[in-house]
Amino acid sequence: MLQKREKVLLLRTFHGRTLRIVREHYLRPSVPCNSPLCPQPATCHNDGKLLSSDVTHYMVPDWKVVQDYLEILEFPELKGIVFMQTACQAVQRQRGRRQYNKLRNLLKDARHDCVLFANEFQQSCYLPRERGESMEKWQSRSIYNAAAWYYHHCQHRMPIVMVTEDEEAIQQYGSETEGVFVISFKNYLDNFWPDLKAAHELCESILQSRRERENESQESHGKEYPEHVPLEVLEAGIKSGRYIQGTLNVNKHRAQMEAFVRLQGASSKDSDLVSDILIHGMKARNRSIHGDVVVVELLPKSEWKGRTAALGESDGDDRAPGEAPGEPMPTGRVVGILQKNWRDYVVTFPSIEEVQSQGKNAQKILVTPWDYRIPKIRISTQQAEALQDFRVVVRIDSWESTSMYPNGHFVRVLGRIGDLEGEIATILVENSISVVPFSEAQMCEMPVNTLENPWKVSSQEERERKDLRKTHLVFSIDPSGCEDVDDTLSVRALDNGNLELGVHIADVTHFVAPHSYIDIEARTRATTYYLADRRYDMLPTILSADVCSLLGGVDRYAVSVMWELDKTSYEIKKVWYGRTIIRSAYKLFYEAAQDLLDGNFSIVKDIPEFKDLEERNRQAKLEELVWAIRKLTDIARHIRAKRDRCGALELEGVEVRIQLDEKKNIHDLIPKQPLEVHETVAECMILANHWVAKKIWESFPHQALLRRHPPPHQEFFSELRECAKAKGFFIDTRSNKALADSLDNANDPNDPIVNKLLRSMATQAMSNALYFSTGSCAEEEFHHYGLALDKYTHFTSPIRRYSDIIVHRLLMAAISKDKKMEIKENLFSNKDLEELCRHINNRNRAAQHSQKQSTELFQCMYFKDKDPETEERCISDGVIYSIRTNGVLVFIPRFGIKGAAYLRNKDGLVISCGPDGHSEWKPGSLQRFQNKITSTTTGGESVTFHLFDHVTVRISVQTSRCHSDTIRLEIISSKPHMTPDTELFQQSSLLLKSDLVKEVTRSVEEAQLAQEVEVNITEDYQKYCQTKGRSLYTLLEEIRDLALLDVSNSYGI
């Protein structure tokens, strides 16, 4: 029997506003206890995760312990933890979304022995708050009452230990109930886990940080920063328009001086501002950290400032587009923080000289974060000297107005500075990527496929699926050595003369049930993470490379989309969606498919499926396959032409091929020729994604997962237009069609690099494509700008993207709906789906950043062991693509590198070039114009560098203890560096591929150089369930495949 109560809630919205809501609160006689000792498991409905049965006690943390010691509660050694709903809600209210999501993920994780008990919905556990009772006292009382009930519910068979930081609660409740013990968290660790050294060290670090904060608050310091405005004043100010809210984005090249607030929510709609707001200097930032949701007050126009136009310390291609250099822009100061974005930070301790200069017994140490955008953090430790050669993880605890720096505590050591595994771990932590081994519970859900017990198609599935094994010629076109085959293709002539085109995608959802352990893990990961030398799979290898992989010659489950096409115009007559059984006849690699397309049949000897056939049979099958490839390519050309007419963009990159010597060391990096079959496969995938998007939206207009690509802001195109103007081209950016046509026409016959750089600038101006729930967005906003499609989603790669798994479930539900059948799939509501989309978008950004950072790591490792003065490959041709007040930005086609080249050095000398073009440093000055910069020496010599000029640059590596190493470029001649390699590059046409993927493919081989001095790390690959290719070439091609399967990813779409 339910009991009704009324509960007053103060909720903070996503945009930071507080709402007072009175809710009906229903109490139940039983809620899931999730204990194996439950005397009535059916009554409690213990269907989910249960606590372990081999523990000596259950531990119930108080709300304060959950808030302050969550990172210790995450230790897998700590078992039998019961998180009370009261404690979890306190974390949500007081620590924000990021900390609360960490707690939620901990509870979902099958590897951790902990459960949630909804004490506030259980009749015997719910305690109303008494008049005059503080929130903290009520929370402790509620948690203790629930702990006592839990002990009685388990029939006194398991002691309960409640841990709290409240001394009064320890005194009051310590001896109230036999079998329920109340102690401090430190005492708990000392008594129950005396040998868990890491937990004790972390606990001491957190306690030390707290003592420092308490001491600081007692000392009478002057204010370093203004106090933040109270929350209710902030909300009123946002509503009235006095204040503006947005997300703080620190310029990593000028982290001490420049940050920008990007408007969000109501602020962006109600404000007249069309650009970001500049926050100039640390004082104006007022203790906010990169990523925080902040409230800003605009300064008077007389105090507005402009972006700095000079090159910064680490300037490269990650620069903010839009405002003209130095032009005053809206400028403000932070008056409050609505949502903190604090996370784990990788830091470096000061050198031994710096530590000694602070005093021999100094405990307070300023550590420098790896991320330039994060301020130095003060932590308390006596291990500074011992840890100075290591990358270390810390967390921020507080930032008081009396302190110049935030206070934090030490968490753990990652690895030595410069060590490959330590630097990779740094990249993972900085992007909040946690990839741990798949648990036993997750692996138990996996199918079995062994020699003794091979996997096979079930008779029930044969009855329910369309069987294509004998009727369709199905084949895949993939990189050589690829094992995780997501997709296969088919084309055939129908009896009525029309054609049938089929796209067949691995049926992952057959093996990954909704809300199963593996589904929750895949949802948390959201994507496969591709780094330069490895990848971390979203799904276990048994699925990704075996049972779900559409390998040749074996039966597999698929989800298929098949279109009937007119035999001449290729117009779509009708479409069929459904589950199928296929057997791929050929597993072709791209080069073989291209040779067959071109009529080069000598490649047949390298295709395994043809080897054992007699001549006549081989010839017949070859003709059948060649017809299919040519017909597919012809269809793809028509599909692409149709999208081109609507304005599809081609934002190109150049792929670099790695040439190895006999010892598998890198011998050379050369541009790779494009293949038409790449675009053939990509077009078929785009077509399938588009039609599935239409289908799921028609069936579920308010809860379908689609992918939109908003049109970019016109002001972001200003640099592109100016650069094109310097070469005499006009770029029309009013629509995607106009932009695509303009880019096609902006070709310099004497220098193909110009068009590549213009397309690269267009790429930088693009908005990011995002997943969204159709119920949260107006239909006119669904459009995909880059692909020129009204509706689009991701359906073709469920092995490596969780979004595609959701789309597969939606498609299956849509098919069931059409057949008037019961919908078996558990579909997300619009609200839940939108939250999931935010998570997937966030993880996709993390995947892109980590991929880029690991690529840069290997780029630096490649050049680090080469002497830039003597090594021939360290001298290369470069093209100037942006002008700054003290230098230029240069693109090096030979290696696909972009970076800064200074024309004024730190001594104030400027570059001077003699008649032969060779440069030297002399006293003088620089004068910058729109499309050029002139260096004039005091002796009257001058040299002018124009946009798109070719210069000779020297490549070296700028090393750093605290941050990542960076590529350093130096102009050594104002004339082009002509080599056979340059000529080769200029002859090669442009390939539809992202610069990012191109750089990763280039650097895969470089990983081998670093790993030759490492210990054998095979065990690590197994431990983390990360995939290591059979060969380096295999991995290179697998990573390249990431871009080929969906062309939209080439520019973040």
N, C-alpha and C positions, 0 to 999 in steps of 0.2 A: 504494500500500500504506500503510495507516494505522499509525502508531507510537503505542503507548500509554504515557502518563506519568501520574504522580499529582501533583496540585497541591493545596496547602493554601490555602484562601481564608478570609479573615476578612471576613464580610459583615455590614453593618448593615441591620437590618430597617426597614420603614416606621415602626415605633414606636420606633426608636432603639436596639434591642438588637444586640449583636454575636454572630454565630454563627461557630464554627469548622467549616468544611466541607472534607472531603477529597474531591476530585473526580477522576474519571478524565479525563485530558487527552489527546486524540488529535491527533497531528500529521499533516498532509497534505502530499503532495509538491507540491501546487499549490493556491493560493487566489487569488481575484480580485485582480489588480494594478490594474485600471481605468486602464491607460495605453494610449494609441493606439500606442505603440511596442512593445507586447508582441509577442514573436516567435511566441507560441502562444496567441492569444486564445481559441480553443476549449478548450484545456486549462485555461486560467485561469478560464474561465466568466465572461468580462467582459460580463455582460448588462446591468448598470446604468449609472450615470453614469460617463462617461470624462473624463479630464483633457483640457484643451485641447491642440491640436497646435501652436499658434502661440506657445508660451512658450520662453524662452531657457534655463530651468533648472527643476528641481523643488525645492521647499523642504520640508524635513522639520523641524518644530518639536519641540524637546525637551519633556518633560513639564512642566518649570517654565515654559517659554515659553507653552505652551497654557494653563496656569493663570493666569499674570499678564498675558498680552497678548492674550487671546482677542478682546477688543473691537477690537484692531487687525487681527487675522487675519480679522475679519468684513468688512473693507474689500473691496469687490468688485474694486478695482484689483489686489489681491494674488492672483495666479493660480498654478496648478500646485502647490497645497499638498497634501502627503501626510501625513495624520494617522495615526500609528502606534497600533495598539490599546493598546500599553503606556501611551502618553501619555493616551489617552482614559480608560482605567481609573483612572489616577492622579487625573484630574479628578473622576471619580465618587466615589472614596474620600475625597478631601481637600476638595473644594469643594461637595459636596452636590448634591441633585437639581436645583435650579434652574439652576446653572452647567452641569451635565452635559446637561440638556435643551436648553440653548442650543447646546451643541456638536453634539448630535444633529440639531437643526433646521438648523444650518449645513451639515452634511454632506448632508442630504436636499435642501436648497434648490438647484434647478437653476440659479439665478442666480450661485451661487458656484462657482468652479473649484477644488474640493477633493474629495478622496476619502479613504476609510478603507482602510487596509491591515492585515489581521488577522495581524500578524507573529508573534503567539504561537501560531498554529495552523499556521505554515509550517515544515516540517522543517528547512530550512537557516537559518531566522531565530530559531528558539526557543532561548533560552539559559537553562538553569536557574540559579537564584541560588546563588552559592557560599557556603560556610560563613563566617560573620563579615562578609559583604558587606552594606553598608547598602542599604536599599531604594532610596535616591536614586541610588547608584552603579550598582546593577543596572539601574535603569530607563534611565539614560543609556547604559550599555553595550548594552542590548538595542536601543534606538532606533538607535544608531550602526550596529550589526551589520545591522539591517534596512535601513538607508539604503544601506549598501555592497552588500548583496544586490540591492536594487532597481536600483542603478546597473549591476551586471553583468547583471541580468535584461533590462534595456533595451538590452543589447549596447553599452554605453558610448556611446550616442548622445545622452544627455541628462545634463549635469552635475547633481549633487545638492548642495544647500547645506543642511547641518544647522545649525540655529540653537539655541544653548543659552546659559544664564546661568552654566554651570559652567566656571570658568577652567581647572580641571584637565583637563576633557574637551577643551577647545580645545587645550591643550598636548599631550595624549596622542594625540588622534585627528586633529589638524589636518593632518598630512602623512602619515597612515598609508596612505590609499588614493588613488591618482590619480583625479581626477574627482569625489571626494567632499570637499567643503570644510566645515570646522567653524568657525563664527564666532559672535560675540555677536549678539543681536537688534538692538542699536543700530547695530552695524557693518553689519548686513544692510540696515537702512533707509538708512543713509548711502550705501552703495555701490550698491545696486540700485534704491532709490526716493528719490533725493535731492530730487525735486520734489513728493513727496507730503506737502505741508505739514501737513495735518490729522493724518496718522499720526505725524509727527515731534513735533507739539505734544502729542498724546496720550501718546506714549512718554515725553516729558520730564516730563509731569505724573505718570505712573505711577512713574518713577524718582525724582522729587522726593519723592513720598509715601513711597517705600521708604526713602529717605535719612532722612526725618523719623522714621520708625519706628525705624530703627537708632540714630539719635541719642538718641531717647527712652529706648530700652532701656539705653543706656549711662549716661544721667544717673540720679542717685539720687533719684527722686521718691518721695514718700510714696504709699501706696495710697489711691486714690479709691474703689475697690470691692474687695470680697473676691474672692479667686481662685475660679475655678470648680472644683467637685469633679471629680476624675478620672472618666473615662467608666465604668470598671469598677465604681467605687463607686456611681455614679448608677444603673447597671443593677441592681446588687444591692439598692439602696435602693428602686427601683421594684418589684422582685420581692417584697421583704419588706413593702411597704406604708408604709415610712417616708417615701418621696418619692412625688410624684404628677406625672405628665407631662400636658401639654396645650399648646394653642396660645395664645400671648399676644395679647390683643386690647386695644389702648389706647383709652381713651375720648377721642375727638377734642375734646370740649368741655372736658376737664380733663387734657390730655395730660401735664402735669408730675406730676400727683398720682395719677391713677386708671388702672389697667389691670386686666384680668381674665383669668384663665386658664380656658379652656374645656376640660373633661376630654375625653380621647380614648383609644381603645384599651382596654387592660386596666384602666387607671386608673378609667375611668367605670363599669366593671362591678364592680370589686372594692371601690370606695370607698363609704362610707355617705353621701357628700356628694350633695346634690340640687341645689346651685346652683354657679355659678362661684366661683372663688377670687379674692378681691380682692388686688391687689398695690399697696400704697400707697407712693407716692414713688419717685423715681429710684434711690435706694440699694437698695431692696428689689428693683427691677427688674434690677439687677446687669448692665447692659450688654446686656440683651436688647432686641430691636427688634420692633415690631408685626409679627405673623405668624410669629415664630420658634417652633419647637417647643421648649419649655423644661421643666425639671424643677423642681418647687416643693417646699419644705418648709413645712408648716403651722406657724404661730405658736401659742403657747398661747392658749386662749380669752379670757384676760384682756386680750390685745393685739389682739383682733379689732376691726375698725372697720366702719362702714356706708358705703353710697353717699352722696355729697353730694346734698342735696335742692335746693340753690340752682341758679339758672340760671347757665350758664357763658358764656364770651365768644361762642361761636358756637352756642348752644343752638337746637335746632329740633326736628324730629320724629324724628331718628335717636337715640333714647334707649333705654337698656337696660330692657326690661320686667322685672317680677318682684318683686324685693325691695321692701318698704315703705321709704320714704325714711328714712335714718338708722338703720335696724335693723342691728345688728351681724351680719356675715356672715363665713364662713370667710376668713381672711386669711393670706397666706403671703409667702415671699420666694424669689426665684429662686436656685438653687444651681448650675445648669448649663444649657447649651444643647445640645440634641441635633441640631437642624437649623436653620441660619441661613436667613432669608428675605430676604437682601439682594438688592436689585435696583437699577435705575436710579432716581435721585431727581432731581426738578426742584427747584432751589434759587434763591434770590435773594441777591445779594451785599449787604453792608451799604451804607448811604448814604455819600456822600463824607465827611460829618462823622464818622461812626463809624469809617471807615477811617483818617482823619487822627488820630483820638484814639488809635489803636493804634500810632502812630509812622510816620514817613515811609517807612521802608524795610521795613516789616513785610511778611513773606511769608506768615506763617500767618494765615489769615482764617477766621473763623467764619461759615458761610453758613447761611441759614434755609430748611429744606425747605418746599415748598408744602403738603405734607401735615402738618397739625398734630401727627399722632401720631409723627412721626419727630423725634428730637433734632437739635439743630444739629450740623453736620459741619465739622470743621476741615480745610481744604485749603491747600496751598502754592501761591501764585501772586503775580505782580507785576502782574496785569491787573485787580485789584479795582476800581479807579476806572473803567476802560474798560468793565467789564461790569456796572456797578451798575444800569443801566436795562434789563437783559436777564434773561430766564429761561434758566437754564443747567442742563445735565445733569451730575451727578456720580455717582461710585460710591464705596461704602465699602470700604476695604481692611482695616482692623483696628480693634479697640477694646481697648486694653490696660487692665489694672487700675489702672495709674498715671495714666490720662488721664480727665479729666472728660467728654470728648467723643470720638466716633469719628473716626478719620482717614480721609480719602478723597482722590480726585483728580478733576480737571476732565476732562470728556469732550467736550462740545460745547455750542454756543449754539443755543437753540431759536428765540428771537424776542424782540421788545421787550415789556416789561410792558404789559398793556392792549391790545396789538394782537390782533385777532381770530384771525388764523392762529397767532400765538404761543401764545395761550391754549388754542386747540383742540389744538395740538401738545402742550401741557403735559398736558392731559387724557388724550391717547393714551399718552404716556410713563408717566404715573402709573398707568395701568391695564395697562401692559405690552402695549399693542396696537401691533404693527408691521405697517403696511399698505403694502407696496411694490408697484410695478407688476408685473403678471403678466409672466413672462419669455417670451422668444421660444420656448423649448422647450415651455413650457406652451401658448402660443397655437397652436403647430404641431399640437397634438392636437385642436384645435377643428374642428367642422364648418364648411363654407363655405355662406353663403347670401347671394348677391349677385344683382343684376339679370341679370348675364351667366351666372351659375352658380347658379340657385336650388336650395335644398335640397328634396328630395322623398322620399317614402316608398319604401323599396327593395322589390323584388319578394320577396326572402327574408322580410322582416318581414311583408309582406302574407300570406304563407303561414303564418307562425308565430303571428300575433296574431289576436285576435278583432276583426273589423272592425265598428265601431258607426256608421260614417258614414251609412248609409242606414236604419238600424233605430231609432236613438235620437235624441230631441230633447235635445241636450247644450247647456248654456249656462252662462255664468259670471256671478256677481254680485260686483262689485268696486267700489272707490272710483273716482270719475271720473278718467280719465287714467292709470289703472294700466297698466303695461306688463309687469310680471313676474307673470303669472297662473299661480299654482301649481295651482289646483283648478277643476274644473267639476262641475256636477251634472246629473242626469237623473232623471226619473220617468215611468213609462208603465204603462198597463194591459196585463196579459197576457191571453192567450186564455182561460185558466181563470178569469178574473175577478179574480185577485189583482193586486197592484201590484208593480212593480220599482223600487227606489230605487238610484241609482248615484252613487258618488263617484269622480271620475276625476282622478288626480294626475299632474303632469308626470313623465315617465319620464327623470329626470336620469341614472340609473345606466347607461342605454344609451350615453350620451355620456361618462361619467366612469368609466373603467376602474379597477379596484382597482390601487393602487400606481403608477398613472401619475403624471406630474409634476403634473397639475392636481388629481389626487386627494390627493396629499401636501400641496399648497398649501391645498386646501379643508379638509383635516384639521387643518392648523396653525391656520388662521383659525377654524374650528369653527362660525362663525356670521357672518351679515351684521351689521355694526356700524351702528346707527342713532343718529346724533347729531341735534341740533336742526335743523341747516341742511344736512345732507348724510348720505350713507350710504356705507359701504365694503362692497362686495359680496363675498360668499364665492366667487362664480364669475364668470367674465368675462361681459360684457354679451351676447355672441353666444349664450350659453346662457340667462342669466337673463331677458333681455328679448326674445329672438328665438326660437331653435329649440326651447327647452324651454318657452317661454311659451305657454299654451293660448289663443292669440288667436282671435278670431272669423273664421270663413270660411276657415281654412287647416287642412290636415291636420297632425296632431301625434300623437306616440307618448305613450301614457299607461299608468299602472298603475291598474287599476280594482278597486273592491270593489262588488259588486252584491248586494243582498238581495231575496229574494222575501218580500213582506209580505202578511198577511191583509188583505183589502179593507176590512174594517170595524174590526177591533181593532188593526191594524198590527203584530201579533205577527210576529216573524221566523220564516219557515218554513225557509229555507235561504240560504246565502251562497256567492258565487263570487268568487275572486280570480284576477287574471291580467293579462297585458299586452294592451293594446288599441290600436287606431287610432281616433281621434275627429276630428270636425270640429265645433267649437263653432258653433252656429247664431246665438247672440246673445251679445254682450259688454255686459251690462247694468251700469249703475252703481246703487248702493244706492237712491238717491232715486227713480229710474225704476221699479225693481222694487217699491218700497213703494207708489208711485202705482198701478201695475197691480194690486197686491194690494188696495188700497183702492177700486178701481173708477174711478180718475181716468184715463180713457183719452186725455185731451188730451196726455199726455206722449209718445204714440206718435210725434208729429212730431219729437221729439228723439232717437229711436232710429234709428240709421243703417240698420239692416237692413230697416226698413219703408218707407224713403223711395221706392224705385223700384218698389214693388209696385202692381199695379192694385187697385182697391177691394175686389173680391170676394175675391181671393187674400189681401189684407192682413187682411181681417176674419177669414178662416178661420185664418190663422197667429196672429193676435192671440188668438183664442179658445183655440187650442192652448197658447200660451205662458201665458196667464192661468190656465188650468186647472192647468198644471204648477206655477206659483209658489204657487197656493193649496193645491194638494195637498202640496207640499213643506212649506209652513208648518204645515199641519195635522199632518203626520207629526212635524215637529220639536216641536210642542207636546206630543204624546203622549210622545215620547222624553224631553223635559225633565221632564214630570210624573212619569215613572217614576224618573228620577234624584232628583227632589225627594223622593219618598217614601222613598228610601234615605238622604237626608240631604245632598244636594248643596248647597254653600254659594253664596250670591250676595253677594259682597263688592264693593259697588258703588263707582263713582266718577262724577264729573260731567265731561262733555266740554265744552270751551269752544271756540266758533267764533270765528274771527278775521274781523272786518269791515274791509274795506279802503276807502280813498278812491280818487279817480280816479288819483292818482299812485302807487298800490300801497303807500302807507304805512298803518300800522295806525291805523284810526279807532276801533275798539272791540273789546272782548272780551266775548262774551255766551254764556251757556250754550246748548248745542245740544240739540234735542229728539231722543229716541231713536227708532230705527226697529226694527220687529219683524223685518225681514229680516236685520238683524245677527245676532240670535239664531238665526234659521233656518239661516243658513250655519254659524254656530259649532256648533250641535247636530249637524249632519251631519258636520262634521269630527271632533267628539268621538266620534261613533258609529264612524267609520272607524278612528280611532286605537285605540279599545277593541277592535274585532274583529281588527284586525291584531295587536295585542298578544297576544290569546288564541292566534291562529294560530301566530305565531313561537315562543311559549313552548311550545305543544304539540309542535312539531317539534324545537325545540332547547332543552330545559328547563334546560340548564346554560350556555348561551352566547347568550341572547337579550338584546337591549338594550331595557329597559323604563324607565318613569319612575314613581317612587313619591313619595308625599307623606305623610310620617310625621305622626301626630297631634301637635299642639303640647303642650308641657309645661303642665300645669294652672296652675302658678304664674305663667305669663306672662299669664294671663287676669285676674289680680287687679285691675289698673287698670280693665279693661273692666267687671268686675262692680261695682266701687265707683262708677264714673261712671254706670252704668245705674241703680244703687240711688239715686243722687242725684235721678233723675227718676222714681223709683217703679217702675222696671222690674227684673225678675229675669232674669238671663242664665244659662241652664243650659249648662255647657260640658262635660258628661260625655261627649257624643258629637257627631259632626258633625250628626246629625239634630236633636238637642236644641238645639244652637247655632243652626242654621238657623231652627228654629221660634221660638226666643227672639228672634232678631234681627228676624224678620218681625213679631213682636208688639210690639217696642219702638218704636212709632211715636207721636210727639207730634203730634196733629192741628194744633196751633198753630205748630209749628216743625219742618219736615221735615229741617232740618240735623242735628237730634239723631240721627236714624237713620243718616244718612250718617257722622257722626263715630263712632258706635258700631261701624259696619261697618269703618271705617278702623282703629279700635283692634283689632278682631278680626284684620284683615289683618296688623298689626304683630306680633301674637302668634303668627302662623303660622310653622311650620317652612318651610324652603325645599324645594321639590320638586327631586328629583335623578335623573339618569340612573344606571342601575346594570346590572351583568351579573347575570342570574338565577342563575348558579352561585355567586355570592358572598353570597347573601341567602336567608334562609328564606322559604318561600312566604307565610306569614302576614304578612310585612313588605312584600309587594308592593303593598298596598292604597293607593289614592289617596284621601286624606282629603277634599280639597276637592271632587272630582268625584263622590265616592261610588261608585267603580268598583273592582272587585277587581284588574283589570289594565289598564294604560294605557301608551301609548308615543306617540312623535311620528312620524307617517308622512306628514302632509299638506303639508309645506313643505320639500321637498328642495332647492329653489332657494336657500333662505337658512339651512338648518340641516344640519350634517353628520350629526347623529344620525339624521335622516330618511333620509339616503343609506344608512347602515348598515342601517336597518330595511328599506328597499327590497331590499337585497341578501339579507337574511335571509328576507324574504317570497318572493323568487324561488327561493331554495334550498329553502324549505319546499314550494313548488309542485312543484319538481323531485323532491323526496323523495316526495311523494304519488304522482307519476306513475312512480315507480321509475326515474327517469332519473338520470344522473350529475350531481352537484352541481358546476356550473361556478364558482360564487362561492367566493372564498377567504375563509372565515369566520374571525373572530378566535377564539382560545382564550378561556376564561373569564378567565384572568390578563391577557391582552393587552386584552381588551374592558373589563375593570374599570379598567385604567390609562387607556384611551382615554376612558372615562366621566369619570374624575377630571379629565382635561384639558378635556373639553367643559364640565363643570360650572364649572370655573375660568374658562373663556372666557365663559361665559354671565354669570357674576357681573361680569366685567370689562365686558361689553356693557351690563349694567344700570347699573353705576356710571357709566360714561362717558356714557350717555344722560341720566342724572339730573344729572350735573355740567354737561353742556353746556346742559341746560335751565335750570339755575340761572344759568349764565353769561348766557344771553339774557334771562332775567328781569331780572337786574341791569342789562343794557344797555338794556332797555326803560324802566326807571324812572330810570336814571342821568342822562339829559338832561332830566329834568322837575324843576321846582322844587316840592318837597313843600309849601312854604308857600302857593303860589298855584295849582298844578295841581289841577283838580277831581278827576281820576281817582286822585290820590295819597291821597285821603280815601275810606275805604271802611268798610263794615260788617264786623265781625269777631265770631267766636264763641269764647269761652274753652273749651278742652277739657282743660286740665291745670293743676293748681295747684302752684307751687313756693314755697320759703320767701322768695324775693325778687322774685317775679313770676309771670307766667302764660304759658302757651302758647296761641296764638291761631290760628284758622283763618279765612282770608278767602275766603268762597264766591265773591266777584266774580272773583277771579283764581286760585283754587285754591292759594293760598300758605299755608304754615304757618310760624310763627316765634315767637320769644320777645318778650314785652313786659315790660319791667322796671317794677316798682312802687316800687323804691328805686334812685335813680341813684348815680353814682360819688361824688357829694359827700355821700351819706348822707341826702339828702332823700327824703321819701316822697310819693306821689301824693295829691292832695286834689281832690275834685270838689265844686263849688258846687251850689246848687239847680237851675241850668240844665244841670248835668251836665258843664260844661267843666272841664278839669283844670289844675292847676298844681302845682309842687313846693314843699313846705314841710317844716320839721323835724317829725319824728314817728317812729312805729314801725309795724312790720307784725306781725300775728298770724295764723298759718296754722292752718286747721282741715282736716278731711278733705276737704270738698267746697267750701270757700270760703276767702277770705283777706280780712282787714280791715286797712285803712290808717287809722291814727289820728294826727292832728297834735297837737302840743303845746298847741294852742289848743282841743282837744277835738272838733274836726270829725272825722268818720269816714265812710268809704265801704267797702262790702263788695262783693266780686266773687265770684259763684257760678259753679260749673261750668255751661256752656251759656248763660251770660249773653251778650247781644249788646252790643257796645261799638263806639264809633267809633274807628278807628285811622288814623294817618298812616303812609304807606309811603315809605321813603327807602332809600338804598343806603349801606352801610358799606364804604368802600373800604379796600384793603390792598395794600401794596407786595409783601409776601412771600407772601400767600395769595390765595385767590379772594375776590372781592367777595361781600358777603352782603346779603340784604334785612333792613332794620331796621324794626321796628314800634314805634309809640308810641301809647299810649292817650291820646286828646285829649278824650274824653267818655265818661262811664259809661253814656250812653244809646245806643240803636241809631241807625245812620245809615240813614235811610229814603230811598230814591230809587226811581224807576221801575225801575231795574235790579234792585234788591233784590226788588221785587215780582215781576218777571219770573222771577228765579231761583227764588223760592218756588213759583211756579206750575209750574215744569218738574219732571217726574218724574225719577227717578234712572236712570242708564244703566249697564249692565253694562260697566264699563271701568276700568282701573287709573288711579290718580291720576298715575302716572308717564307713561303714554301720553298722558293728557289734557294734562299740562303740556307735553309735547313738541309735540303738535299746536298748542297755543297759541303756542309760541315760534318755530315755523318761519318765520312771516312776519317776526318780529323780526330774523332774520338779514339780511334785505334792507336794513334800516336801517344795520346795521354795514358791509355790503358796498358800499354806495353810495360810501363814501369809500375803498374799496380799489381797487387796480389790477385789471384784468380777470384773473380767476383761472381762465379756461376751460382754459388749458394745464395747471394743477395738477390739475383734475378728470381730464383725460386721462392725465396722468402717473401718478396713483395709482389709475386705473381705478375711481374712485368715481362713483356714479350721480348725475346732477343732473337733476331732473325737467324736463319741458317748461315747466312753470309752477310758481309757488309753491303754487298750490292743488293741483296734481298731487302735489307732494312731501308736502304736508300730509295728503292722503288716503292716500298710500302708507304713511306712518308710522302713521296710524290703522289701516290694514289689518293692521298687525303684531299688534294685539290682537284684531282681529275674527276672524282665521282660526283662532285657538285660544283659546277663552275662558279656558283654564287659565292663560295667561300674565298675566291680569289681576291675579292675586295671587301671582305667582312660582311657579306650579304646573306 
